[in-house]
């Protein structure tokens, strides 16, 4: 459910809401990370996307799935 909300908010440009949902997720999957990363990238926020990617790696999530 949360992944769908993150994806919807990202696609509609509501990245603040997407991030709030993402940050509130008790457990994030690769799909969760991909949604938020794609949202930042889609809206030209490359620095934020790179920072999130670094956070993903720090949390031990394998970017290759």
C-alpha positions, 0 to 999 in steps of 0.5 A: 500500500505504501509503495503505491502511495509513494509512487502516486505522490512522486508521479504527481510531483508531490515529493514532500508527501512521497517522502513523508510516506517513505520515511514512515514505512516500517520496512522498505523494499527495493521497490520502495527505494526505486519509487522514491529514487525514480520520483526524485530523478523524474523531477530533476532532483539528482542530488536528492536521488544520489543522497537517497541512493547512498542511504539505501546502500547504508541501510544494507539494501542491495540496489541490484535486488 
